[in-house]
Amino acid sequence: MSSYDPTPDEIITPTQFRESMRLVRLQIAIPISVLIAMGANLVCALAIKPGLGGINALYPTLLSPNSLMIELYWALLYVLQVGFCLVLLLARKEATKEMLIHGVGLRFAIANWLQAAWAVFFTLQFFVGAEIVILINVINLLSIHFTLLYYPATLKRPIDALLVHAPMTMLLAILFNLDWLHNGFIALGWVIEEKKEWGRYTWQAVGFVAGVNFVSAIWAGARRLYLLTAASIYILFSLLFSSPRTNPTLPTTALPKPTPLLVTIIICLVLHPIALVAGVAWKRTREREGRIRLEEEVERAEENEEYEREAAHGHGHRG
């Protein structure tokens, strides 16, 4: 055999080759998409006047969040995305590679490209286009969320949980629980322009906040998604601690939350941990019932064996 012939251990099957190429495509596309999204958001926030923050201030709604809290949220999210890129580039374990290829895939690159497009549309004040982009991205991220259910986060692989599951969950949470609502209010013209209008869209805000938080709380509780619960609670606090102003330059024009919306936010803050605790308790109850049934089956099997031995012993004596 020639010294250039591959050994049996070095032979790559067509399936392995295809998987390897898919991983390479991810290693190229996703880091580029993260850079594009970060760059687009930074340019639209800092280099253009009015930028993202300025436009938010110009179009206050009942669902305008606390800007500082949201900026911190996005800063952490982008740090985790950079960590995701490192995991992607340094992936060695087959389980991690499979999760990245089949659980995440190019859809994460698409999510970042859509996020960059949203920043451009929002800065251009093309709010309907920005809303369409967000809704498409929510659907895209939901598909990632559902495929990652086959690769659940576990303390046995903390890096995967922190740098793969966390950024996907955080991005989905802020888009589903907040961004499409706030952007949608602006697109529909449900903006607070004068103090006398501060409660005009109260019940719309109550309905949407209650709806999205009920869905996310029940889902997080049923699947015991701790990070989704934590992200949802943080986003609710960003709404609770915000006071949109009818005049961005005058702090005295800040408006309090209408009482029905305030009560709704507080109820949702309570709902999320209750749903998670209920989900954990339900799982443990099912596991305990399963163990009890298994023990009962073992006991019945042992009793049947004992009965058969006694019966066989009795037949032997009669013989």
N, C-alpha and C positions, 0 to 999 in steps of 0.2 A: 504494500500500500504506500502511495506517495506521501511524503511528509506534509503536502498541501491538502490532502484529503481531510474533510472534517471528521472528527470523532463522532460516535453515535450521540454523545451528550450535546454536541454543538449543532446538530441538525435542527433546523427550524421548520416547523410545519407551516403550510399555507395559512392556517387559522392564526397561529402565533404571529406570523408576519403581518397579517391584516390588523390584529390587535395592536401590534407594535407601531404600525403606521398611524393608527387612530390616536394613540397616545402622543406621537410626535406632532400631529396636527393640533392637538389640544395644547401642547407645550409651546407652540408658536402663536396660536390664535388667542388664547385666553390672556396671557400677559400683555399682548398688544391691546386687547380690548379694555383691560383694566387701566392701562396708561391713557387710552383715548377717553374713557369715561372720567377719570380723574382730571385730565387736562381740560376737557370741555367744561366740567363743573367749576374748576378754578378760574378759567378764563371768563366764563359767564358770571361768576360771583365777584371777581376782583377787577378784571380789566375793562368791563363794560359798565356804563352808567346809564340808566339804573340797571344793576345786576340782579341776580336771583333774590337776594335779600331786599333790595330796594323795591322790586316789583311786588314782593309779598307785602311790604309795608304800604304800597300804593293801593293794593286791593285787599283790604282786611275783610275777613269773613269770621263767622262764629267758629269755624274750624281752623283758624290760623293757630299754629302751634307756637310754643316758646322757641324763638329762633336759636338761642344759645344751646338749649338742650338738644335740638335737632342737629345743629352743627357738630356737637360732641358725638352724637350717635353716628353721623356719617363719617366723622374722622376715625372712630373705632372700626366702623365697617370697612373702610378702605385699608386700614392697617391689617385687618383679618384677610382681606382679599390679596394683599401682598403676601401674607403668610400662605394663603392657598396656592399662589403661584410657586412658592418655594417647595411646597409639598408636591406639586405637579412636576416640577423639574427634577426633584430628588427622589421620586417614588421608586421604591425597590420591591416592596412586598406585593405579591400578586393580588391579595385582597384589596389593597389600596388602589392598585392600578385598575382593577375591575370596577371598583366604586367610582373612580374618576371617569372611566370610559363610558360605563353603562348607567351609572347613577346620576352623573352630572352632564358630561359630554359638551358639545359645542353650544348647547343652549345657554350656558353661562356666559360665553362670549357674546351671544346674541343679546342677553340681558344687559350687558354693559354697553353695547352699541346702542340699544334702545334708550338706555339712561342718558347717553351722550346726546341723542337726538331730542330727548325731552328737554334737556337743559337749553338747547338751541331754540326750540319752539317756544319755551316759556320766556326766554329772554327777548325773543322777537314779539312777545305778547300774542302769539298765535295759540290761544288757550284750548281751542277745540282740538287742534292737531296734537297738542301736548297731552290732552286727556285720552285721545285714541292711543297714543304711544304707551301711556301708563297701563291702560286696560290690556293691551296686547302683551305687555311685559308681565302683568299679573298672571295671565294665562300661561305664559312661558315658564314663569317661576313655579307656578302650581305643578306643572308637569315635572319639573326637577324635584320638587318636594315629594311628589308621589313615588317617583322611581327611587328616591333615597330611602323610602320606607323599607326597601329590600336590603338596605345596608345601614341598619340603625346605629345611632351614636352609642358608644359604650365606653366605660371607664378603662376597659382593656386596651383601647386605642385612643388615648386622650388627645393626641395631636390631630387625628382625623376628626374627632368630635369638635375641637376648637377651631381648626383652620379649614375644614370642609363643610361640616354641617352648620356651624355658627354663621358664617357669612351668607349662606343660602337662606337660612331662617330669618336673619335680621333684614335682609333685602326684601323678602316676601312680606314680612310683618309691616314694614314702614310703607310699602306700596299699597298693600291691601287695607291696612287699618287706618291710614291717614292720607297718603298723597293723592290717590284718585278722588277722595272725598273733597279735600281742600281745593285741588285743581278743578274739580267738577263744579264746585260752588262758584268759582271765579268764571268758568266758562259759561255757566247759566246766568251770570249777572247777579247772583245772590250775594252781593257785596254791601258792606256797611259804609254808606257814604255820609250819612248824617246821624247824629245822636238819636234822633227820633226813630231811626230805622233799626236800632240795635237789637230789638227782639222780633224783627219782621220774619226771619227765617228760622225761628226757634224750633218749630216742630219738624221741619225738614232735617235740621241738625240732629235732633233727638232720635229720629227714626234711623238715620244712617249710622250714627255712632252706636246705637243699641244693636242694630242689625249685624254690622261687621264684627263687633266684639262678642256677640252671642255665638256667631259661627266660629270664630277663632277660639273662644274659650271652650266650647263643647268639643271641638276637634282636638285641641291641645289636651284636654282632660281625657278624652277617649283613647288617644295615642300616647299619653303621658309625655308630652313634649315640653320639658321644663324651660328650654330656651325661648320657645314661642310664647309661653306664658310671661316670662320675664320681659321680653321685648314689647309685648302688648301692654303690660303695666307701665313700662317706661313711657311709651307713646301716649298713654292716657294722662300721665302726669304732665307731659309736655303740653297737652291741651288744658289741663287744670290750671297750670301756672302761666298761662298766656293771657294777655289783655290787649286785644287789637285796638288800634287808635283810629279814629275817624280822620285825624290829621297826624301823619307820621312824625312831624317835627315837634308836636306838642304833647308831652307826657300827660297833661291834664285832660286830654281827650280820650284817654284809655277807658274802655268800657268793661264793666263786670260781666260775668257769664249770666245769662238768663237762668232763673232758678230751675226750670225743668231740665235744661241741659246740664247744669251743675249736678243735680241729683242723678241724672243718667250716668254721668262720668263716674260718680262715686259708686253707684251700683255696679257698674262694669269693673271698677277696681276691686270690688269685693268678689264679683262673679268669677274672675280668672283664677285666683288661688283656690276657691271652693271647688270649681270644676276639676282642677288638677288633683286636689286632695281626694275628691270623690273617685276620680279615675284610678289613682294609686290604690285606694282602699278596695275598689271593686276588683282590681287585678289580684290583690292579695287574698281576697275572699274566695275568688275562683280557684286560685292555686291551693288554698287550704282545703276547699271542697274536693279538689282533685286528689290531694294526698289522702284525705279521709276515705274517698271511694276506693283508691288503690289499696289502702290498708284493709278495708273491708273485703275487697276481692281476694287479697292474700289470705286473710283469715278464713274466708269461705273455702278457698282452695285447700288450705291446711286441714280444715275440718272434714272436707270430702276425702282427702287422702287418708286421714285417720279412720274415717268410717269404712273406707274400702279395705284398709289393713285389718280392721277388726272383723269385717265380714269375711275376708279371706282366711283369717285365723280361725274363725268359727267354723267355716267349711272344712278346714283341715282337721279340726278335732272330730267333727262328725264322720269324716272319712276314716 
